[in-house]
């Protein structure tokens, strides 16, 4: 079927169906490999260009997905919006005790004090699909990172990082504030905010 696209349609396709287009180009590239080296090279260039246009996909992971990772998700979403960056952000837990629950009320409260609403988030557990769906997967502490590495296939190992080590260059855990007072949640908020701010700077360089 012949289909004519005007400029607006083309713009919508390029910026809203990039993942579908990249998938199609990857299939075409495989067809040309070994048959037409020049065509395969041109597909490589276009494929890499379009792949770099996709929004960065980031997953924060803690133990139960009720304290630290929901806060990190909310903070990074806010900072990305303020910086004008298109980033896909999600969070999950290595354990499934709180699946379907809202974040801890103390995390909701500390986020709200800083102008961030995370009350609509719902806890979920890390799934096998996450290792293919996200470009960066951040564990809040070394135990989270070890658990993620044990679950992840070999191809996804390089996507998994200790958050503050990657963001700030400090091999420091974000402590679990679950058994702490409100002050513990404020401390965690400040750590996450500093890490997210540094991460935004690195991502801004990638897209500029």
Secondary structure, DSSP 8 states (H G I E B T S, - for coil): ------HHHHHHHHHHSHHHHHHHHHHHHHHHTTT-HHHHHHHHHHHHHHHHHS-EEEEEEESSSSSHHHHHHHHHHHHHHHHT--EEEEEEESS-TTTT----HHHHHHHHHTT---TT----B--TTHHHH-SEEEESSHHHHHHHHHHS-GGGGGGEEEHHHHHHS--------TTS-HHHHHHHHHHHHHHHHHHHHHHHHHH-
